[in-house]
Amino acid sequence: MQKQLFWLLLLLLMAGCGSSEPPVINGAVSKPGVLEAKSLTGLNRYNRLVKIADPEGNFLGSLELSGYALRDVLGEVKKQDDDGFNLPLDTFITAKGQSGDPVVFSYGEVFSTPDEGVLLADSAKLILPGKHSSLPDNKNNPTTILLDVKKRDKIKLDSCASCHDGEANQKLYFPKGWLLIAPQDGFGGRYIESPTEISVAQVGIKIKDTRSSGGRDSIVESPVIIGPDNKIHQFSLEDFQNLPRLTMTDAGIGHGKGYRGTNTWEGPALKSLLWPLLPASLNPKKTYILVSAADGYRSTYSGLEVFNHPKCVLLVDRKDGKPLGTGAGLYTTVQQGDFFVDRNVRMVEEIRVVVVE
């Protein structure tokens, strides 16, 4: 209780101290605490061009960001509670800014991507259009160098107001503090200015892992779908068979066993099965989907991965032109965007949609 009170007071203090304060890292990580500069020493830096939108989807600006892969910042994921599953694939990451509204990332989006994935940036500069007149080369020019957090917070754009606050051009935007963004989302994706807290969370649901005791060959005829209201929806085979189908061919690489073979998977996008069951007000940025297998294996996918990403999650029922065989059940989830196949869930037994508040 005292530890929780300490972090609460620290977050409140940071919120009142200005936007340049670093975020608190907590939850299922090996080294929780306030992000320190020394912990970033030696980490790779990544530069990305991004288009920033506000929460309503309105264009704010185009920037070049420089920072660190969130996976490198977080380090090792270490579960705090024994939930029956000893892998971190079912954890998820929440981030909050000054508004307190959470944004959700799946474990795979942070740790299993072929690129740097989610970016925690401490430096930024505006992208100046080629036909724009030159700006003075001084400390108040937001386009000349990548500025660190505290220096960037002191930038004043008063001299630009005569043009950019008028009707011809949109008001100029330059972000404050640390910046957390998922560049893979594209315009209107997940973005938090001045994040106060980044937390690795467990789903809080216990499961029995029977993979080592003969549970690998289970068959589930009809997976259970649980909506964000905790209501159970019956899986309809007829509806599933009528959904538009996609195919994906890839060489499967696993963390543990390496090459798993090159296969072609076929099935509908998971979102096409779930959308009709969800309220129109659902915000995918605050949502994750927990998929569990009959043998206790499970994984999380973020709402953006399932509902808004071109490389969406598939619910497949055919492999290399044939129905899934022994050890795969009738349905398997396949994440098209991952480098590794570890988040693919065979023998799908339950699909649960959860909204994080």
C-alpha positions as a Markdown table, in Angstrom:
| # | Residue | x | y | z |
|---|---|---|---|---|
| 1 | Met | 0.0 | 0.0 | 0.0 |
| 2 | Gln | 2.8 | 2.4 | 0.9 |
| 3 | Lys | 4.6 | 1.6 | -2.4 |
| 4 | Gln | 1.4 | 2.4 | -4.4 |
| 5 | Leu | 0.9 | 5.7 | -2.5 |
| 6 | Phe | 4.6 | 6.6 | -3.2 |
| 7 | Trp | 4.1 | 6.2 | -7.0 |
| 8 | Leu | 0.8 | 8.1 | -6.9 |
| 9 | Leu | 2.4 | 11.0 | -5.1 |
| 10 | Leu | 5.3 | 10.9 | -7.5 |
| 11 | Leu | 3.0 | 11.0 | -10.6 |
| 12 | Leu | 1.1 | 13.9 | -9.2 |
| 13 | Leu | 4.3 | 15.8 | -8.4 |
| 14 | Met | 5.6 | 15.2 | -12.0 |
| 15 | Ala | 2.3 | 16.4 | -13.5 |
| 16 | Gly | 2.7 | 19.7 | -11.8 |
| 17 | Cys | 6.4 | 20.1 | -12.4 |
| 18 | Gly | 6.4 | 20.6 | -16.2 |
| 19 | Ser | 6.3 | 18.5 | -19.3 |
| 20 | Ser | 10.0 | 17.7 | -19.5 |
| 21 | Glu | 9.9 | 15.3 | -16.5 |
| 22 | Pro | 10.6 | 11.7 | -17.6 |
| 23 | Pro | 7.9 | 9.1 | -17.2 |
| 24 | Val | 7.6 | 6.5 | -14.4 |
| 25 | Ile | 8.2 | 2.9 | -15.5 |
| 26 | Asn | 6.3 | 0.4 | -13.5 |
| 27 | Gly | 4.4 | -2.9 | -13.4 |
| 28 | Ala | 5.8 | -6.2 | -14.6 |
| 29 | Val | 9.4 | -5.0 | -15.2 |
| 30 | Ser | 12.6 | -6.0 | -13.6 |
| 31 | Lys | 13.6 | -2.4 | -12.8 |
| 32 | Pro | 10.7 | 0.0 | -12.0 |
| 33 | Gly | 11.2 | 3.6 | -11.3 |
| 34 | Val | 11.5 | 7.0 | -12.9 |
| 35 | Leu | 13.3 | 6.8 | -16.3 |
| 36 | Glu | 16.9 | 8.0 | -15.8 |
| 37 | Ala | 19.3 | 9.3 | -18.4 |
| 38 | Lys | 22.0 | 6.8 | -17.3 |
| 39 | Ser | 19.7 | 3.9 | -18.1 |
| 40 | Leu | 19.6 | 5.1 | -21.7 |
| 41 | Thr | 23.4 | 5.2 | -22.1 |
| 42 | Gly | 24.5 | 2.9 | -24.9 |
| 43 | Leu | 21.0 | 2.2 | -26.3 |
| 44 | Asn | 20.5 | 2.5 | -30.0 |
| 45 | Arg | 18.8 | 5.7 | -31.3 |
| 46 | Tyr | 16.3 | 5.7 | -34.1 |
| 47 | Asn | 15.0 | 8.5 | -36.3 |
| 48 | Arg | 11.6 | 8.5 | -37.8 |
| 49 | Leu | 9.5 | 11.0 | -39.9 |
| 50 | Val | 5.9 | 11.1 | -38.4 |
| 51 | Lys | 2.7 | 13.0 | -38.9 |
| 52 | Ile | 1.0 | 13.8 | -35.6 |
| 53 | Ala | -2.7 | 14.0 | -35.0 |
| 54 | Asp | -4.7 | 15.1 | -31.9 |
| 55 | Pro | -7.1 | 12.6 | -30.1 |
| 56 | Glu | -9.9 | 13.7 | -32.5 |
| 57 | Gly | -7.7 | 12.8 | -35.6 |
| 58 | Asn | -7.0 | 16.4 | -36.6 |
| 59 | Phe | -3.6 | 17.1 | -38.1 |
| 60 | Leu | -1.1 | 18.8 | -35.8 |
| 61 | Gly | 2.2 | 18.7 | -37.6 |
| 62 | Ser | 5.0 | 16.8 | -39.3 |
| 63 | Leu | 8.1 | 16.0 | -37.3 |
| 64 | Glu | 11.4 | 14.2 | -37.3 |
| 65 | Leu | 11.7 | 12.4 | -34.0 |
| 66 | Ser | 14.8 | 10.7 | -32.5 |
| 67 | Gly | 14.7 | 8.4 | -29.5 |
| 68 | Tyr | 14.8 | 4.9 | -28.2 |
| 69 | Ala | 12.9 | 1.7 | -28.9 |
| 70 | Leu | 10.5 | 1.2 | -26.0 |
| 71 | Arg | 11.6 | -2.4 | -25.7 |
| 72 | Asp | 15.1 | -1.3 | -24.9 |
| 73 | Val | 13.9 | 1.2 | -22.4 |
| 74 | Leu | 11.7 | -1.3 | -20.6 |
| 75 | Gly | 14.2 | -4.1 | -20.6 |
| 76 | Glu | 13.1 | -7.5 | -19.2 |
| 77 | Val | 9.5 | -8.2 | -18.6 |
| 78 | Lys | 9.1 | -9.9 | -15.2 |
| 79 | Lys | 5.6 | -11.1 | -14.2 |
| 80 | Gln | 4.8 | -10.1 | -10.6 |
| 81 | Asp | 1.9 | -12.6 | -10.1 |
| 82 | Asp | 1.8 | -16.3 | -11.0 |
| 83 | Asp | -1.0 | -16.5 | -13.5 |
| 84 | Gly | -0.3 | -20.1 | -14.7 |
| 85 | Phe | 1.5 | -19.0 | -17.9 |
| 86 | Asn | 5.2 | -18.5 | -17.7 |
| 87 | Leu | 5.7 | -16.5 | -20.9 |
| 88 | Pro | 5.2 | -12.7 | -21.3 |
| 89 | Leu | 3.2 | -13.0 | -24.5 |
| 90 | Asp | 0.0 | -12.2 | -22.6 |
| 91 | Thr | 1.2 | -9.0 | -21.0 |
| 92 | Phe | 0.3 | -5.6 | -22.4 |
| 93 | Ile | 1.7 | -2.1 | -22.0 |
| 94 | Thr | -0.3 | 1.0 | -21.0 |
| 95 | Ala | 0.9 | 4.5 | -21.3 |
| 96 | Lys | -0.7 | 7.7 | -19.9 |
| 97 | Gly | -0.1 | 11.4 | -20.5 |
| 98 | Gln | -1.2 | 14.5 | -18.7 |
| 99 | Ser | -4.9 | 13.8 | -19.6 |
| 100 | Gly | -4.8 | 10.4 | -17.8 |
| 101 | Asp | -6.4 | 8.5 | -20.7 |
| 102 | Pro | -4.5 | 5.2 | -21.4 |
| 103 | Val | -3.1 | 4.0 | -24.7 |
| 104 | Val | -2.5 | 0.3 | -25.1 |
| 105 | Phe | 0.3 | -1.6 | -26.8 |
| 106 | Ser | 0.6 | -5.4 | -27.0 |
| 107 | Tyr | 3.7 | -7.2 | -25.9 |
| 108 | Gly | 4.4 | -8.2 | -29.4 |
| 109 | Glu | 4.2 | -4.7 | -30.8 |
| 110 | Val | 7.0 | -3.6 | -28.5 |
| 111 | Phe | 9.1 | -6.8 | -28.3 |
| 112 | Ser | 8.5 | -8.9 | -31.5 |
| 113 | Thr | 8.6 | -6.4 | -34.4 |
| 114 | Pro | 11.2 | -6.6 | -37.2 |
| 115 | Asp | 12.0 | -2.9 | -36.6 |
| 116 | Glu | 12.3 | -0.8 | -33.5 |
| 117 | Gly | 8.6 | -0.7 | -32.9 |
| 118 | Val | 7.2 | 1.8 | -30.4 |
| 119 | Leu | 9.4 | 4.8 | -30.0 |
| 120 | Leu | 10.1 | 6.9 | -26.9 |
| 121 | Ala | 11.6 | 10.1 | -28.3 |
| 122 | Asp | 13.5 | 12.8 | -26.4 |
| 123 | Ser | 14.4 | 14.8 | -29.5 |
| 124 | Ala | 12.4 | 16.4 | -32.3 |
| 125 | Lys | 12.5 | 19.0 | -35.0 |
| 126 | Leu | 9.9 | 20.4 | -37.4 |
| 127 | Ile | 10.0 | 19.4 | -41.0 |
| 128 | Leu | 10.4 | 22.7 | -43.0 |
| 129 | Pro | 8.7 | 22.7 | -46.4 |
| 130 | Gly | 11.2 | 23.2 | -49.3 |
| 131 | Lys | 9.5 | 26.4 | -50.5 |
| 132 | His | 9.4 | 27.9 | -47.0 |
| 133 | Ser | 11.7 | 30.9 | -46.5 |
| 134 | Ser | 14.8 | 30.3 | -44.4 |
| 135 | Leu | 14.5 | 30.7 | -40.6 |
| 136 | Pro | 17.2 | 32.3 | -38.5 |
| 137 | Asp | 19.8 | 29.9 | -37.3 |
| 138 | Asn | 19.5 | 30.5 | -33.5 |
| 139 | Lys | 18.5 | 28.7 | -30.4 |
| 140 | Asn | 14.8 | 29.5 | -31.0 |
| 141 | Asn | 14.7 | 27.7 | -34.4 |
| 142 | Pro | 12.8 | 24.4 | -34.0 |
| 143 | Thr | 14.0 | 23.1 | -37.5 |
| 144 | Thr | 17.8 | 23.3 | -37.3 |
| 145 | Ile | 18.8 | 20.6 | -34.8 |
| 146 | Leu | 17.3 | 17.7 | -32.8 |
| 147 | Leu | 16.8 | 19.4 | -29.5 |
| 148 | Asp | 16.8 | 17.5 | -26.1 |
| 149 | Val | 13.7 | 17.6 | -23.9 |
| 150 | Lys | 14.4 | 20.6 | -21.7 |
| 151 | Lys | 15.8 | 22.8 | -24.5 |
| 152 | Arg | 12.9 | 21.9 | -26.8 |
| 153 | Asp | 10.4 | 22.9 | -24.1 |
| 154 | Lys | 11.8 | 26.5 | -24.2 |
| 155 | Ile | 11.2 | 27.0 | -27.9 |
| 156 | Lys | 8.9 | 29.9 | -28.6 |
| 157 | Leu | 7.0 | 30.1 | -31.9 |
| 158 | Asp | 5.7 | 33.6 | -31.4 |
| 159 | Ser | 7.5 | 34.8 | -34.6 |
| 160 | Cys | 5.6 | 32.3 | -36.6 |
| 161 | Ala | 2.2 | 33.3 | -35.4 |
| 162 | Ser | 1.6 | 36.0 | -38.0 |
| 163 | Cys | 1.5 | 33.3 | -40.7 |
| 164 | His | 0.5 | 30.1 | -39.0 |
| 165 | Asp | -2.3 | 31.5 | -36.8 |
| 166 | Gly | -4.0 | 33.1 | -39.8 |
| 167 | Glu | -6.5 | 31.6 | -42.2 |
| 168 | Ala | -4.0 | 30.5 | -44.8 |
| 169 | Asn | -2.0 | 28.2 | -42.7 |
| 170 | Gln | -2.8 | 26.0 | -39.7 |
| 171 | Lys | -1.5 | 27.0 | -36.3 |
| 172 | Leu | 2.1 | 25.7 | -35.8 |
| 173 | Tyr | 2.5 | 22.8 | -33.5 |
| 174 | Phe | 5.7 | 21.8 | -31.6 |
| 175 | Pro | 5.5 | 19.1 | -28.9 |
| 176 | Lys | 6.7 | 19.4 | -25.4 |
| 177 | Gly | 8.4 | 16.8 | -23.2 |
| 178 | Trp | 9.1 | 13.2 | -23.9 |
| 179 | Leu | 7.1 | 11.7 | -26.8 |
| 180 | Leu | 5.7 | 8.2 | -27.1 |
| 181 | Ile | 4.6 | 7.1 | -30.5 |
| 182 | Ala | 3.9 | 4.0 | -32.7 |
| 183 | Pro | 5.2 | 5.1 | -36.1 |
| 184 | Gln | 3.8 | 1.8 | -37.6 |
| 185 | Asp | 0.3 | 3.1 | -37.0 |
| 186 | Gly | 0.7 | 5.9 | -39.5 |
| 187 | Phe | -1.3 | 9.2 | -39.3 |
| 188 | Gly | -3.8 | 9.3 | -36.4 |
| 189 | Gly | -2.2 | 6.4 | -34.5 |
| 190 | Arg | -1.1 | 6.1 | -30.9 |
| 191 | Tyr | 0.8 | 9.1 | -29.7 |
| 192 | Ile | 1.3 | 10.6 | -26.2 |
| 193 | Glu | 3.0 | 13.9 | -25.6 |
| 194 | Ser | 4.7 | 14.2 | -22.2 |
| 195 | Pro | 3.9 | 10.6 | -20.9 |
| 196 | Thr | 3.8 | 10.4 | -17.2 |
| 197 | Glu | 3.5 | 6.6 | -16.8 |
| 198 | Ile | 4.4 | 3.6 | -18.8 |
| 199 | Ser | 3.3 | 0.3 | -17.3 |
| 200 | Val | 3.7 | -3.4 | -18.2 |
| 201 | Ala | 0.5 | -5.1 | -17.1 |
| 202 | Gln | -0.8 | -8.6 | -16.6 |
| 203 | Val | -4.3 | -9.6 | -17.7 |
| 204 | Gly | -5.2 | -10.7 | -14.2 |
| 205 | Ile | -6.8 | -14.0 | -15.3 |
| 206 | Lys | -5.4 | -17.3 | -14.2 |
| 207 | Ile | -5.0 | -20.1 | -16.7 |
| 208 | Lys | -3.9 | -23.8 | -16.5 |
| 209 | Asp | -1.0 | -24.5 | -18.9 |
| 210 | Thr | -1.3 | -28.2 | -19.9 |
| 211 | Arg | 1.2 | -28.2 | -22.8 |
| 212 | Ser | 3.6 | -30.4 | -21.0 |
| 213 | Ser | 0.9 | -32.9 | -19.8 |
| 214 | Gly | -0.9 | -33.9 | -23.0 |
| 215 | Gly | -2.9 | -30.8 | -23.8 |
| 216 | Arg | -1.4 | -30.1 | -27.2 |
| 217 | Asp | -3.9 | -32.1 | -29.3 |
| 218 | Ser | -7.2 | -30.6 | -28.1 |
| 219 | Ile | -9.9 | -29.8 | -30.6 |
| 220 | Val | -12.2 | -26.8 | -29.9 |
| 221 | Glu | -15.3 | -26.9 | -32.2 |
| 222 | Ser | -16.6 | -23.5 | -31.2 |
| 223 | Pro | -14.5 | -20.8 | -29.5 |
| 224 | Val | -16.1 | -18.6 | -26.9 |
| 225 | Ile | -16.1 | -14.8 | -27.6 |
| 226 | Ile | -16.4 | -12.5 | -24.7 |
| 227 | Gly | -17.2 | -8.8 | -25.4 |
| 228 | Pro | -16.0 | -5.7 | -23.5 |
| 229 | Asp | -19.2 | -5.9 | -21.5 |
| 230 | Asn | -18.2 | -9.4 | -20.3 |
| 231 | Lys | -21.1 | -10.9 | -22.2 |
| 232 | Ile | -20.6 | -14.3 | -23.9 |
| 233 | His | -21.2 | -14.4 | -27.7 |
| 234 | Gln | -21.6 | -17.7 | -29.4 |
| 235 | Phe | -19.3 | -18.4 | -32.3 |
| 236 | Ser | -21.3 | -18.9 | -35.5 |
| 237 | Leu | -19.6 | -21.3 | -38.0 |
| 238 | Glu | -22.0 | -20.0 | -40.8 |
| 239 | Asp | -21.0 | -16.4 | -40.1 |
| 240 | Phe | -17.3 | -17.3 | -40.0 |
| 241 | Gln | -17.5 | -19.1 | -43.4 |
| 242 | Asn | -19.2 | -16.1 | -45.0 |
| 243 | Leu | -16.5 | -13.7 | -44.0 |
| 244 | Pro | -14.0 | -12.4 | -46.6 |
| 245 | Arg | -10.8 | -14.5 | -46.5 |
| 246 | Leu | -7.2 | -13.5 | -46.7 |
| 247 | Thr | -4.0 | -15.5 | -47.2 |
| 248 | Met | -0.5 | -15.0 | -45.8 |
| 249 | Thr | 2.7 | -16.9 | -46.8 |
| 250 | Asp | 5.7 | -16.6 | -44.5 |
| 251 | Ala | 8.7 | -18.4 | -43.1 |
| 252 | Gly | 7.9 | -19.1 | -39.5 |
| 253 | Ile | 10.6 | -18.3 | -37.0 |
| 254 | Gly | 10.1 | -19.0 | -33.3 |
| 255 | His | 12.1 | -17.6 | -30.4 |
| 256 | Gly | 12.7 | -21.1 | -29.0 |
| 257 | Lys | 13.0 | -23.6 | -31.9 |
| 258 | Gly | 13.9 | -21.3 | -34.8 |
| 259 | Tyr | 12.7 | -22.1 | -38.3 |
| 260 | Arg | 9.2 | -23.7 | -38.3 |
| 261 | Gly | 8.7 | -24.1 | -42.0 |
| 262 | Thr | 7.3 | -21.9 | -44.8 |
| 263 | Asn | 3.5 | -22.0 | -44.8 |
| 264 | Thr | 0.5 | -20.4 | -46.4 |
| 265 | Trp | -2.3 | -19.5 | -43.9 |
| 266 | Glu | -5.9 | -18.8 | -44.9 |
| 267 | Gly | -8.8 | -17.3 | -43.0 |
| 268 | Pro | -10.7 | -14.0 | -42.3 |
| 269 | Ala | -9.4 | -11.1 | -40.4 |
| 270 | Leu | -10.2 | -11.4 | -36.7 |
| 271 | Lys | -11.7 | -7.9 | -36.8 |
| 272 | Ser | -14.4 | -9.0 | -39.2 |
| 273 | Leu | -15.6 | -11.5 | -36.7 |
| 274 | Leu | -15.5 | -9.1 | -33.7 |
| 275 | Trp | -16.7 | -5.8 | -35.1 |
| 276 | Pro | -20.4 | -6.7 | -35.3 |
| 277 | Leu | -20.3 | -7.6 | -31.5 |
| 278 | Leu | -18.7 | -4.3 | -30.3 |
| 279 | Pro | -20.3 | -1.0 | -29.4 |
| 280 | Ala | -19.9 | 1.9 | -31.8 |
| 281 | Ser | -18.2 | 3.9 | -29.0 |
| 282 | Leu | -15.3 | 1.4 | -28.7 |
| 283 | Asn | -11.9 | 3.1 | -28.8 |
| 284 | Pro | -9.3 | 0.7 | -30.2 |
| 285 | Lys | -6.5 | 2.6 | -28.7 |
| 286 | Lys | -7.7 | 1.7 | -25.2 |
| 287 | Thr | -8.4 | -1.9 | -26.0 |
| 288 | Tyr | -6.6 | -5.3 | -26.1 |
| 289 | Ile | -7.7 | -8.7 | -27.2 |
| 290 | Leu | -6.7 | -11.8 | -25.2 |
| 291 | Val | -6.7 | -15.0 | -27.2 |
| 292 | Ser | -6.4 | -18.3 | -25.2 |
| 293 | Ala | -5.9 | -21.8 | -26.3 |
| 294 | Ala | -7.3 | -25.1 | -25.0 |
| 295 | Asp | -3.8 | -26.1 | -23.7 |
| 296 | Gly | -3.3 | -22.8 | -21.7 |
| 297 | Tyr | -1.2 | -21.0 | -24.3 |
| 298 | Arg | -2.3 | -17.4 | -24.8 |
| 299 | Ser | -1.4 | -14.0 | -26.2 |
| 300 | Thr | -2.6 | -10.4 | -26.3 |
| 301 | Tyr | -3.1 | -8.2 | -29.4 |
| 302 | Ser | -3.8 | -4.5 | -29.1 |
| 303 | Gly | -7.0 | -3.0 | -30.5 |
| 304 | Leu | -5.0 | -1.1 | -33.1 |
| 305 | Glu | -3.4 | -4.4 | -34.3 |
| 306 | Val | -6.7 | -6.1 | -34.7 |
| 307 | Phe | -9.0 | -3.3 | -35.9 |
| 308 | Asn | -6.9 | -0.6 | -37.6 |
| 309 | His | -3.7 | -2.2 | -39.0 |
| 310 | Pro | -3.3 | -3.3 | -42.6 |
| 311 | Lys | -1.2 | -6.3 | -41.3 |
| 312 | Cys | -4.1 | -7.4 | -39.1 |
| 313 | Val | -4.5 | -10.5 | -37.0 |
| 314 | Leu | -6.0 | -13.5 | -38.9 |
| 315 | Leu | -8.2 | -16.2 | -37.5 |
| 316 | Val | -7.2 | -19.1 | -39.9 |
| 317 | Asp | -8.7 | -22.5 | -40.4 |
| 318 | Arg | -6.5 | -23.6 | -43.3 |
| 319 | Lys | -2.8 | -24.2 | -43.7 |
| 320 | Asp | -1.2 | -24.9 | -47.1 |
| 321 | Gly | -4.6 | -25.4 | -48.6 |
| 322 | Lys | -5.8 | -28.0 | -46.0 |
| 323 | Pro | -7.8 | -27.8 | -42.7 |
| 324 | Leu | -5.6 | -27.4 | -39.7 |
| 325 | Gly | -4.4 | -30.8 | -38.4 |
| 326 | Thr | -3.5 | -32.4 | -35.1 |
| 327 | Gly | -2.1 | -30.1 | -32.6 |
| 328 | Ala | -3.5 | -27.0 | -34.2 |
| 329 | Gly | -7.2 | -27.5 | -33.4 |
| 330 | Leu | -9.7 | -26.0 | -35.8 |
| 331 | Tyr | -8.6 | -22.3 | -35.5 |
| 332 | Thr | -5.3 | -20.5 | -35.1 |
| 333 | Thr | -4.6 | -16.8 | -34.8 |
| 334 | Val | -1.8 | -15.5 | -37.0 |
| 335 | Gln | -0.3 | -12.0 | -36.5 |
| 336 | Gln | 0.9 | -10.8 | -39.9 |
| 337 | Gly | 3.2 | -8.0 | -38.6 |
| 338 | Asp | 5.4 | -10.0 | -36.2 |
| 339 | Phe | 8.9 | -11.2 | -37.0 |
| 340 | Phe | 8.5 | -14.2 | -34.7 |
| 341 | Val | 5.5 | -16.7 | -34.6 |
| 342 | Asp | 5.3 | -17.0 | -30.9 |
| 343 | Arg | 2.1 | -14.9 | -30.6 |
| 344 | Asn | 0.2 | -17.3 | -32.9 |
| 345 | Val | -2.3 | -19.2 | -30.8 |
| 346 | Arg | -3.3 | -22.7 | -31.9 |
| 347 | Met | -6.5 | -24.5 | -30.7 |
| 348 | Val | -8.3 | -21.2 | -30.0 |
| 349 | Glu | -10.7 | -21.6 | -27.2 |
| 350 | Glu | -11.5 | -18.1 | -26.1 |
| 351 | Ile | -11.3 | -14.6 | -27.6 |
| 352 | Arg | -11.8 | -11.8 | -25.0 |
| 353 | Val | -12.1 | -8.1 | -25.8 |
| 354 | Val | -11.0 | -5.8 | -22.9 |
| 355 | Val | -11.2 | -2.0 | -22.6 |
| 356 | Val | -8.6 | -0.4 | -20.3 |
| 357 | Glu | -9.8 | 2.5 | -18.2 |
